[in-house]
């Protein structure tokens, strides 16, 4: 119900003697970037660009 998923991090805060609260840590800003890119409706949109090797520089 609270959307707790594997890999999420929480802080433990002491409220009172024997009483604690779990607080979900904020996700990094780019957490869903890969999911967003994989959800692109147009497949094979990425075309590699040929470039010179850095060995020749």
C-alpha positions as CSV (number, residue, x, y, z in Angstrom):
1,X,0.0,0.0,0.0
2,X,2.9,2.3,0.7
3,X,4.9,1.3,-2.4
4,X,7.9,0.0,-0.5
5,X,10.2,-1.6,-3.0
6,X,13.5,-3.5,-2.7
7,X,16.5,-1.2,-2.7
8,X,14.8,1.8,-1.1
9,X,16.5,3.4,1.8
10,X,15.0,4.6,5.0
11,X,16.2,6.6,8.0
12,X,15.2,5.5,11.5
13,X,14.1,8.3,13.8
14,X,13.6,7.8,17.6
15,X,10.2,9.3,18.6
16,X,10.2,8.2,22.2
17,X,11.5,5.4,24.4
18,X,10.8,2.2,22.5
19,X,9.0,4.2,19.7
20,X,10.6,4.7,16.3
21,X,9.6,6.0,12.9
22,X,10.8,5.0,9.4
23,X,11.3,7.8,7.0
24,X,11.8,7.1,3.4
25,X,14.9,8.8,1.9
26,X,14.3,10.9,-1.2
27,X,15.3,9.1,-4.4
28,X,18.1,10.6,-6.4
29,X,16.9,13.0,-9.1
30,X,17.8,10.7,-12.0
31,X,16.4,7.6,-10.3
32,X,13.8,7.0,-13.1
33,X,15.9,8.2,-16.1
34,X,16.6,4.7,-17.4
35,X,13.0,3.6,-17.0
36,X,11.9,6.8,-18.9
37,X,14.4,6.1,-21.7
38,X,13.3,2.4,-22.0
39,X,9.7,3.5,-22.2
40,X,10.3,5.5,-25.4
41,X,7.5,4.6,-27.8
42,X,9.8,4.6,-30.8
43,X,12.3,1.6,-30.7
44,X,15.7,1.8,-32.3
45,X,15.7,5.6,-32.2
46,X,19.3,5.6,-31.2
47,X,21.8,5.6,-34.0
48,X,25.5,5.4,-33.1
49,X,27.6,8.1,-34.6
50,X,31.0,7.2,-36.0
51,X,33.9,9.1,-34.5
52,X,37.7,9.0,-34.6
53,X,39.6,7.1,-32.0
54,X,41.1,9.1,-29.2
55,X,44.3,7.2,-30.0
56,X,44.8,9.4,-33.1
57,X,44.8,12.6,-31.1
